[in-house]
Amino acid sequence: MSEHTESTGDTTGTTTGTGPRPEPIRYFGTTWVEHDGGYGLRRAGVGLGALVTAFAAALVLRFAYQGLAIAEVGGFVNTLVVVMFAVCSAIAFRKTWEGFGRRPSGSAAEDSLRSLKTIGFIGSLIAYSLRCAMEAPGERLRRAEYETALQQYAKRRGTRSGNPAARGRKNGRSGRG
């Protein structure tokens, strides 16, 4: 969340002037705030695109598996490849799904799973597609952060109104020490 004291000319945001501004989401910008600007079509398009990409990737992996079968590397290697992609896809799905609900911590544990998530990219694509069926990926987290920022901003603005010296005179104090 960022606070601006002037409008920056961003036409995708719903707030102008002062106050917190919503954080844009990839492919959605800030249309997630009011669900305007083709938000529903974007969700459908991004979800369908992720699903089509996952299907195309599965076809490529199938061709790779057929290449192993043609090379006659053996049943153990074929099974190992299938299990490896299945496990990596499951891990990638789970970590991607969990990532929609929290900010990345940047820990070493997340960095060590990066290669598994890369191998299991089909799981990540499926998680992205399924999340698009419900909301923009990461929308719930960003909405909660944005609403909290709006409440904090309103609270700060409410406590700062008026001249502090005049408040001391209202209570019968002269304002001098």
Legacy VTK file of the C-alpha trace (Angstrom):
# vtk DataFile Version 3.0
C-alpha trace
ASCII
DATASET POLYDATA
POINTS 177 float
0.000 0.000 0.000
1.246 3.432 -0.766
-0.027 6.849 0.158
0.080 9.678 -2.333
-0.684 13.303 -1.676
-1.484 14.022 -5.293
-2.980 12.183 -8.203
-0.349 10.406 -10.298
-2.524 10.088 -13.384
-3.095 6.365 -12.870
-6.409 5.745 -14.589
-6.678 2.159 -13.387
-7.053 3.125 -9.718
-10.374 3.969 -8.164
-8.986 6.458 -5.678
-7.544 9.799 -6.593
-6.037 12.469 -4.463
-4.783 11.621 -1.008
-4.906 8.342 0.798
-3.824 4.775 0.284
-3.913 3.361 -3.217
-4.678 -0.248 -4.034
-1.811 -2.451 -5.117
-2.200 -3.715 -8.688
-2.422 -7.428 -9.402
-0.756 -8.863 -12.492
-3.192 -9.021 -15.442
-5.867 -7.211 -13.384
-4.339 -3.889 -12.418
-6.554 -2.321 -9.773
-9.838 -3.452 -11.335
-10.146 -5.942 -8.464
-11.141 -3.132 -6.071
-14.523 -2.352 -7.656
-14.699 -5.345 -10.034
-14.912 -2.948 -12.962
-13.034 -2.459 -16.219
-13.677 -5.933 -17.583
-12.680 -7.674 -14.354
-14.921 -10.708 -14.980
-13.688 -11.134 -18.527
-10.089 -10.831 -17.386
-10.612 -13.489 -14.732
-12.186 -15.827 -17.272
-9.474 -15.124 -19.842
-6.560 -15.521 -17.452
-8.041 -18.679 -15.941
-8.712 -20.198 -19.338
-5.258 -19.171 -20.559
-3.588 -20.848 -17.575
-5.641 -23.997 -18.141
-4.814 -24.117 -21.867
-1.129 -23.567 -21.075
-1.220 -26.400 -18.521
-2.828 -28.688 -21.108
-0.212 -27.772 -23.729
2.559 -28.379 -21.189
1.083 -31.783 -20.358
1.179 -32.647 -24.078
4.838 -31.644 -24.259
5.593 -33.814 -21.233
3.725 -36.690 -22.868
5.933 -36.370 -25.952
8.987 -36.411 -23.692
7.690 -39.543 -22.003
7.139 -41.165 -25.397
10.731 -40.283 -26.238
11.848 -42.184 -23.157
9.712 -45.139 -24.235
11.237 -45.090 -27.722
14.726 -44.940 -26.189
13.815 -48.016 -24.111
15.390 -46.665 -20.942
13.423 -49.112 -18.838
10.380 -49.226 -16.634
12.173 -47.874 -13.571
13.238 -44.639 -15.287
9.786 -44.189 -16.866
8.131 -44.625 -13.468
10.649 -42.327 -11.811
9.958 -39.545 -14.337
6.190 -39.837 -13.921
6.411 -39.859 -10.118
8.857 -36.930 -10.138
6.555 -34.748 -12.238
3.497 -35.767 -10.213
5.148 -34.970 -6.872
6.665 -31.717 -8.122
3.313 -30.656 -9.595
1.556 -31.403 -6.308
4.123 -29.386 -4.346
3.943 -26.528 -6.835
0.128 -26.527 -6.674
0.126 -26.404 -2.883
2.790 -23.708 -2.592
1.182 -21.578 -5.296
-2.239 -21.914 -3.659
-0.804 -20.976 -0.254
1.028 -18.044 -1.837
-2.270 -16.394 -2.748
-3.076 -15.951 0.945
0.193 -14.565 2.284
3.130 -12.440 1.293
6.339 -14.259 0.376
8.713 -14.303 3.325
11.872 -14.591 1.252
13.120 -17.398 3.470
15.676 -19.995 2.445
12.981 -22.680 2.573
11.012 -20.941 -0.184
14.150 -20.497 -2.255
15.000 -24.185 -1.932
11.582 -25.140 -3.343
11.970 -22.935 -6.396
13.414 -25.742 -8.545
10.605 -28.118 -7.517
8.034 -25.470 -8.419
9.743 -24.980 -11.771
9.608 -28.684 -12.560
5.995 -28.876 -11.370
4.884 -25.782 -13.293
1.726 -27.593 -14.406
0.557 -27.641 -10.783
1.176 -23.899 -10.507
-0.797 -23.241 -13.687
-3.717 -25.337 -12.451
-3.708 -23.527 -9.088
-3.715 -20.187 -10.891
-6.588 -21.293 -13.103
-8.664 -22.558 -10.178
-8.060 -19.375 -8.188
-9.253 -17.314 -11.156
-12.555 -19.197 -10.943
-13.088 -17.692 -7.467
-11.252 -14.357 -7.522
-8.202 -12.683 -8.970
-5.155 -14.509 -7.589
-4.086 -12.654 -4.453
-7.212 -10.479 -4.347
-8.338 -11.533 -0.871
-4.948 -10.712 0.642
-4.656 -7.371 -1.122
-8.258 -6.446 -0.303
-7.665 -7.086 3.404
-4.457 -5.016 3.307
-6.171 -2.218 1.376
-9.154 -2.051 3.717
-6.830 -1.995 6.726
-4.839 0.822 5.134
-8.045 2.759 4.419
-9.169 2.385 8.040
-5.791 3.466 9.376
-5.734 6.430 7.008
-9.234 7.516 8.043
-8.266 7.196 11.697
-5.117 9.285 11.211
-7.012 11.909 9.218
-9.703 12.101 11.886
-7.257 12.694 14.714
-5.310 15.353 12.796
-8.188 17.647 11.901
-8.066 21.192 13.147
-5.441 23.408 14.678
-3.755 21.793 17.710
-3.291 25.201 19.375
-7.011 25.929 19.064
-7.887 22.649 20.752
-5.988 23.736 23.866
-8.012 26.985 24.091
-11.319 25.134 23.785
-10.585 23.163 26.924
-9.946 26.314 28.939
-6.191 26.214 28.578
-4.318 29.144 27.160
-2.030 26.972 25.071
1.067 28.410 26.781
3.351 26.395 28.963
LINES 1 178
177 0 1 2 3 4 5 6 7 8 9 10 11 12 13 14 15 16 17 18 19 20 21 22 23 24 25 26 27 28 29 30 31 32 33 34 35 36 37 38 39 40 41 42 43 44 45 46 47 48 49 50 51 52 53 54 55 56 57 58 59 60 61 62 63 64 65 66 67 68 69 70 71 72 73 74 75 76 77 78 79 80 81 82 83 84 85 86 87 88 89 90 91 92 93 94 95 96 97 98 99 100 101 102 103 104 105 106 107 108 109 110 111 112 113 114 115 116 117 118 119 120 121 122 123 124 125 126 127 128 129 130 131 132 133 134 135 136 137 138 139 140 141 142 143 144 145 146 147 148 149 150 151 152 153 154 155 156 157 158 159 160 161 162 163 164 165 166 167 168 169 170 171 172 173 174 175 176
